[in-house]
């Protein structure tokens, strides 16, 4: 039985099945530096944001010393401050979150044993 096409997508030609890039598109990709250049740009931008975020987190710890971590109240204050900064830096790409929601996230991070221990480890690493 012979099936007749009634339209839709035409069959691929032999040069379209190999996945090779050709013609004007290939020239544009090459002139832009190729896919590797785009990936390098993405990595650089991501690295820059990560560096800025880390700087902000380190800044949150800067007011504390190793001696402060022997005092339970100061340790709690350090964890709270870093948790708030962590939420601020981590939610910049989420403009829909309200201040109250961010505060709830920070409160969760402070009170959750796993999160607070991770934050405290970071604080100790920075002041030690």
URRAVEN-V326223 format. One line per field, one symbol per residue. phi: phi as a letter, one per 30 degrees, with the letter a starting at -180 (. if undefined). psi: psi as a letter, one per 40 degrees, with the letter a starting at -180 (. if undefined). burial: 1 if it has 9 or more other C-alpha atoms within 8 Angstrom, else 0. A space follows every 50 residues. Layout:
phi=???
psi=???
burial=???
//
This chain:
phi=.cccdckidddddddccdidcbidddddddddjidddddddddddddddd dddddddddddedccdddddcedddddddddddddddeddcedbdddddd ddddddddddcdedddddddddddddcd
psi=hhhhheaahiiiideeeeeihiaddddddddeeidddddddddddddddd ddddddddddedeiidddeehddddddddddddddddddeedegeehidd dddddddddddhdddddddddddddde.
burial=00000000000000000000000001101000110011000000000000 00100111011001110110000110011111111111101000000000 0110111011000011001100110010
//
